[in-house]
């Protein structure tokens, strides 16, 4: 069994100063004079305001203290030093839940749900709903070590299963994920079902072979393709030439921030409130700084190429994720809208489907209470 090492985030003051100097010296490019500043990419006014706050308002030491609020560790698993948050709450070691993040998020996405999932009785819930939480950083992301070349989702699922069963000693555990975490979690359901009795997703990672069949499914495929055409340029670039993104982002924290913030803007549910009211600047900058300070902007982009090299998201003929699967559909998920249930059920053993009233791609950050409520209810159903 690999030894766990306690871990704390520690950002060198001189390194932070260099980042802030780069922000201060950024040569702002021309921007088109249009009514919607987000039409061509990250809005200049929003980005300039964020950078001004980064320089004069963002308490980076406070962000470090916040990132050290929960116990975290590293453990050597195969060729990686995996970083993970491990919170043993009221469950007392008996109800483990693995939560996997995606891009351009990080383990920090789940900061506002940790206490409610680990200590529900402190937040008006029942102690019986408590979990032991394990929240790793994907390989090549954040404080996990970097691969020598693109390393994919199925391999990540293998690493995470080893982390849970051999390092932490949980013979069985539940798993949850969105974005890349949804595909990692789906691979856990396919490849490691002996250890994972049920999974919960807020994005659907797998597709059954054969493509759409019904009129409803064909209409969904057309809408999905149109959304990818408008919002998926990043996806095609990072899947085909991810190092190009790396060259542009290296030594350029403002460029990295713009690339990341644009995704948060496009993928969040802005139907009821403006973008500035969905996330605080501190939340956005803490997530950005994780990428900047760890140099993981490039290797995070590699994760897309790994999908291509690993064969994509289509299951083999006759294959299905038979692990009982819950899906929480947050309606603001516009880049990869949920397929019709008939199509999903050819890929997954769907046992729970929740239509959420609001929220988008970064569900735990956008709507933490809705996220917590559905995860709790799902886990109660699993225990029956």
Order of alpha helices (4+ residues) and beta strands (2+ residues): beta-alpha-alpha-alpha-beta-beta-beta-alpha-beta-alpha-beta-alpha-beta-alpha-alpha-alpha-alpha-alpha-alpha-beta-alpha-beta-alpha-alpha
